Amino acid sequence: MSDNLGFALDGAWQVLLASLVFGAGLPVVYAFGIRAFAWGAGGDAEVSHARANPVGYVVGALCVLVVLAGVVLGITIIAAAGFGKAVSFEHGYPTIVAKE
């Protein structure tokens, strides 16, 4: 009986981690990117009316690229599963492979 509870808890923390990363993590990164764009624009985009900072544009663009990569990866995983394939990270980058 205690083994079943251990298996359930093991799966539960994995689901929790995935939901935090994809469910809350990507919107947080996107929000941080939008905030960085405001920092990059300066002036009326900032409450303090600070000067423009070009680093803000770079940080904002990186954040938006991370979010876009997450969305593309998610769509790739869903599409691969629909075609009877799987996505493997064996080589460090995602590759579509046949299901085994």
TAHUHU-V130252 format. One record per backbone hydrogen bond with DSSP energy under -1.0 kcal/mol. CO is the residue of the C=O (numbers start at 0). NH is the residue of the N-H. Records with the same first field share a line. If there is no record, write none. Layout:
# TAHUHU-V130252
CO: NH, NH
This chain:
# TAHUHU-V130252
0: 4
1: 5
2: 6
3: 7
4: 8
5: 9
6: 10
7: 11
8: 12
9: 13
10: 14
11: 15
12: 16
13: 17
14: 18
15: 19
16: 20
17: 21
18: 22
19: 24
20: 25
23: 27
24: 28
25: 29
26: 30
27: 31
28: 32
29: 33
30: 34
31: 35
32: 36
33: 37
34: 38
35: 39
36: 40
37: 41
41: 44
42: 45
49: 42
52: 55
53: 57
54: 58
55: 59
56: 60
57: 61
58: 62
59: 63
60: 64
61: 65
62: 66
63: 67
64: 68
65: 69
66: 70
67: 71
68: 72
69: 73
70: 74
71: 75
72: 76
73: 77
74: 78
75: 79
76: 80
77: 81
78: 82
79: 84
80: 83
83: 98
85: 96
87: 94
88: 91
94: 87
96: 85
